Amino acid sequence: RRVVVLKAAFPMVVGLVYDTAYELHAPPTTGKQHWHIETPERVSVIYAALGKAKLLDKMERVPAQCVTRAEAEACHTAEHCDALEALAEA
């Protein structure tokens, strides 16, 4: 077998979508969804680790933006989206 190594014609770019508002993303403190992987501490720790490893300057910042309902439902249930909409309207 022969191994061929291809070199990219352009350097790869890693995008980073980040906004300080992400540090406000906290799960409910009671109820069915009391525990959730996304917490303000998790976001802060990851961002700090990227900075410590000097990777932030190598990433291309991608501005955060609002998503459509269909985009949100690509990773959340319809019930979760309904609950968020009701909370936003309260």
Order of alpha helices (4+ residues) and beta strands (2+ residues): beta-alpha-beta-alpha-alpha
